[in-house]
Amino acid sequence: MAEHRNEHTVEISRPAAQVFPHLVSSDRRMRWMGALKSSEQVTDGAPGLGTRFRDVFEESGQRFEVDAEIVDWQPHERLALHLGSSAFDSDVTQELEERNGATRLRTVIQTDYKSALARLMSGVVTRAAQKQLEQDLERLREILEGERGGAGA
């Protein structure tokens, strides 16, 4: 299987401690991830290593469920998730680097398409995913920089 990669970095004028919760909270992710239609934490307790979510995305008229699990958890520094669906498996890594009260957030998504149709459409899907990633991270930046003190939900 060929692996496809998306990557984008955004500078957010907020400390990493204010950015990180927006990467893990289902309610907060719903605000900035354009294709995310629902997100439910399916494990008990506060989010952390091993926490699982069931997410529903809609993109280009397609609706798909994704099982997500936090596989690396370093609060305010790094978050990694493994996403699985019938059509693909993805590994998402988000690294936060704080400098002078601002955070550089780098997101890398590596995807293996499993179904024949998904592999056939992988170029188009990967380009669309890149555009969505860039729009989502820009929306996250706008939300965080627009909040008083950056701490609101």
Sine and cosine of phi, psi and omega as CSV:
sin_phi,cos_phi,sin_psi,cos_psi,sin_omega,cos_omega
0.00,0.00,0.71,-0.70,0.05,-1.00
-0.99,0.17,0.64,-0.77,0.03,-1.00
-0.99,-0.16,0.67,-0.74,0.00,-1.00
-0.90,-0.43,0.58,-0.81,-0.13,-0.99
-0.80,-0.59,0.68,-0.74,0.16,-0.99
-0.83,-0.55,0.58,-0.81,-0.01,-1.00
-0.47,-0.89,0.64,-0.77,0.08,-1.00
-0.39,-0.92,0.55,-0.83,0.03,-1.00
-0.82,-0.58,0.64,-0.77,0.04,-1.00
-0.71,-0.70,0.58,-0.82,0.08,-1.00
-0.99,-0.17,0.80,-0.60,-0.03,-1.00
-0.86,-0.51,0.79,-0.61,-0.04,-1.00
-0.98,0.18,0.83,0.55,0.05,-1.00
-0.53,-0.85,0.49,-0.87,0.07,-1.00
-0.90,0.43,0.44,-0.90,-0.01,-1.00
-0.84,0.54,-0.55,0.83,0.00,-1.00
-0.89,0.46,-0.41,0.91,0.04,-1.00
-1.00,-0.03,-0.39,0.92,0.00,-1.00
-0.99,0.15,-0.71,0.71,-0.14,-0.99
-0.80,0.60,-0.71,0.70,-0.01,-1.00
-0.85,0.53,-0.47,0.88,0.00,-1.00
-0.95,0.30,-0.24,0.97,0.01,-1.00
-1.00,0.03,-0.35,0.94,-0.11,-0.99
-0.90,-0.44,-0.47,0.88,-0.03,-1.00
-0.96,0.27,0.81,-0.59,0.01,-1.00
-0.83,0.56,-0.72,0.69,-0.03,-1.00
-0.88,0.48,-0.68,0.73,-0.01,-1.00
-0.95,0.32,-0.62,0.79,0.04,-1.00
-0.88,0.47,-0.56,0.83,0.01,-1.00
-0.89,0.46,-0.48,0.88,-0.04,-1.00
-0.96,0.29,-0.54,0.84,-0.14,-0.99
-0.90,-0.43,-0.23,0.97,0.01,-1.00
-1.00,-0.09,0.96,-0.27,-0.16,-0.99
-0.87,0.49,-0.60,0.80,-0.06,-1.00
-1.00,0.02,-0.17,0.99,-0.05,-1.00
-0.98,0.20,0.90,-0.43,-0.05,-1.00
-0.99,-0.17,-0.48,0.88,0.11,-0.99
-0.42,-0.91,0.47,-0.88,0.01,-1.00
-0.52,-0.85,0.78,-0.62,-0.02,-1.00
-0.73,-0.68,0.81,-0.59,0.12,-0.99
-0.96,0.26,0.81,-0.58,-0.08,-1.00
-0.97,-0.25,-0.02,1.00,0.12,-0.99
-0.94,-0.34,0.39,-0.92,-0.03,-1.00
-0.99,0.14,0.36,-0.93,0.13,-0.99
1.00,0.01,0.03,-1.00,0.02,-1.00
-0.93,0.37,0.52,-0.86,0.03,-1.00
-0.85,0.52,0.58,-0.81,0.02,-1.00
-0.05,-1.00,-0.18,-0.98,0.00,-1.00
-0.83,0.56,0.79,-0.61,0.01,-1.00
1.00,-0.03,-0.17,0.98,0.04,-1.00
-0.88,0.47,0.67,-0.74,0.00,-1.00
-0.87,-0.49,0.52,-0.85,0.02,-1.00
-0.76,-0.64,0.44,-0.90,0.19,-0.98
-0.89,-0.45,0.91,-0.41,-0.05,-1.00
-0.92,-0.38,0.56,-0.83,0.10,-1.00
-0.87,-0.49,0.82,-0.57,0.01,-1.00
-0.91,-0.42,0.53,-0.85,0.16,-0.99
-0.80,-0.60,0.82,-0.58,-0.03,-1.00
-0.58,-0.82,0.81,-0.58,0.03,-1.00
0.78,0.62,0.68,0.73,0.04,-1.00
0.98,0.18,-0.05,1.00,0.03,-1.00
-0.99,-0.16,0.65,-0.76,0.03,-1.00
-0.88,-0.47,0.76,-0.65,0.02,-1.00
-0.57,-0.82,0.56,-0.83,0.04,-1.00
-1.00,-0.09,0.63,-0.78,-0.01,-1.00
-0.77,-0.64,0.74,-0.67,0.14,-0.99
-1.00,-0.08,0.81,-0.58,-0.04,-1.00
-0.86,-0.51,0.61,-0.80,0.06,-1.00
-0.69,-0.73,0.72,-0.70,0.07,-1.00
-0.96,0.27,0.87,-0.49,-0.05,-1.00
-0.93,-0.36,-0.16,0.99,0.11,-0.99
-0.54,-0.84,0.77,-0.64,-0.12,-0.99
-0.67,-0.74,0.98,-0.21,0.08,-1.00
-0.77,-0.64,1.00,0.05,-0.11,-0.99
-0.72,0.70,0.73,-0.69,0.04,-1.00
0.94,0.33,0.03,1.00,-0.01,-1.00
-0.79,-0.61,-0.71,0.71,-0.12,-0.99
-0.37,-0.93,0.64,-0.77,0.08,-1.00
-0.66,-0.75,0.74,-0.67,0.07,-1.00
-0.74,-0.68,0.65,-0.76,0.01,-1.00
-0.77,-0.63,0.52,-0.85,0.18,-0.98
-0.96,-0.29,0.79,-0.61,0.01,-1.00
-0.92,-0.39,0.69,-0.73,0.03,-1.00
-0.71,-0.70,0.65,-0.76,0.10,-0.99
-0.55,-0.83,0.01,-1.00,0.01,-1.00
-0.92,0.39,-0.44,0.90,-0.08,-1.00
-0.99,-0.15,-0.39,0.92,-0.09,-1.00
-0.39,-0.92,0.31,-0.95,0.23,-0.97
-0.84,-0.54,0.69,-0.72,0.02,-1.00
-0.73,-0.69,0.52,-0.86,0.16,-0.99
-0.89,-0.46,0.83,-0.56,-0.05,-1.00
-0.91,-0.41,0.80,-0.60,0.06,-1.00
-0.85,-0.52,0.77,-0.64,0.05,-1.00
-0.83,-0.56,0.88,-0.48,-0.01,-1.00
-0.92,-0.38,0.73,-0.68,-0.01,-1.00
-0.92,-0.40,0.76,-0.65,0.06,-1.00
-0.79,-0.61,0.91,-0.42,-0.05,-1.00
-1.00,-0.10,0.69,-0.72,0.06,-1.00
-0.53,-0.85,0.84,-0.55,0.04,-1.00
0.81,0.59,0.67,0.74,0.07,-1.00
0.98,0.19,0.03,1.00,0.06,-1.00
-0.91,-0.42,0.39,-0.92,-0.06,-1.00
-0.84,-0.55,0.76,-0.66,0.14,-0.99
-0.99,-0.11,0.89,-0.46,-0.03,-1.00
-0.95,-0.32,0.89,-0.46,0.01,-1.00
-0.93,-0.36,0.82,-0.58,0.01,-1.00
-0.89,-0.45,0.76,-0.65,0.07,-1.00
-0.81,-0.58,0.77,-0.64,0.03,-1.00
-0.84,-0.54,0.84,-0.54,0.06,-1.00
-0.91,-0.42,0.82,-0.57,-0.15,-0.99
-0.81,-0.58,0.71,-0.71,0.18,-0.98
-0.94,-0.34,0.85,-0.53,0.03,-1.00
-1.00,0.04,0.77,-0.64,-0.11,-0.99
-0.99,-0.10,-0.66,0.75,-0.08,-1.00
-0.99,0.14,0.42,-0.91,0.01,-1.00
-0.87,0.49,-0.67,0.74,0.00,-1.00
-0.90,0.43,-0.69,0.72,0.01,-1.00
-0.89,0.45,-0.65,0.76,0.03,-1.00
-0.91,0.42,-0.64,0.77,0.01,-1.00
-0.89,0.46,-0.62,0.79,-0.06,-1.00
-1.00,-0.08,0.13,0.99,-0.17,-0.98
-0.85,0.53,-0.62,0.78,0.01,-1.00
-0.89,0.46,-0.73,0.68,0.02,-1.00
-0.91,0.42,-0.70,0.71,-0.04,-1.00
-0.90,0.43,-0.67,0.75,-0.01,-1.00
-0.91,0.42,-0.65,0.76,0.05,-1.00
-0.91,0.43,-0.67,0.74,0.03,-1.00
-0.90,0.43,-0.63,0.78,0.01,-1.00
-0.91,0.42,-0.59,0.81,0.03,-1.00
-0.90,0.43,-0.72,0.70,0.02,-1.00
-0.87,0.49,-0.69,0.72,0.01,-1.00
-0.89,0.45,-0.67,0.74,0.02,-1.00
-0.86,0.51,-0.73,0.68,0.00,-1.00
-0.89,0.46,-0.68,0.73,0.03,-1.00
-0.90,0.43,-0.69,0.73,-0.02,-1.00
-0.89,0.46,-0.73,0.69,-0.03,-1.00
-0.92,0.39,-0.55,0.83,0.09,-1.00
-0.91,0.41,-0.66,0.75,0.04,-1.00
-0.89,0.45,-0.66,0.75,0.04,-1.00
-0.86,0.50,-0.72,0.70,0.03,-1.00
-0.86,0.52,-0.72,0.69,-0.01,-1.00
-0.89,0.46,-0.67,0.74,0.01,-1.00
-0.89,0.46,-0.77,0.64,-0.06,-1.00
-0.92,0.40,-0.67,0.74,-0.02,-1.00
-0.96,0.28,-0.33,0.94,0.01,-1.00
-1.00,0.07,-0.21,0.98,-0.02,-1.00
-1.00,0.09,0.59,-0.81,0.08,-1.00
-0.91,0.41,0.89,-0.46,0.01,-1.00
0.95,0.31,-0.09,1.00,0.05,-1.00
0.96,0.29,0.06,1.00,-0.12,-0.99
-0.99,-0.13,-0.19,0.98,-0.06,-1.00
-0.94,0.35,0.28,-0.96,-0.06,-1.00
-0.99,-0.15,0.00,0.00,0.00,0.00
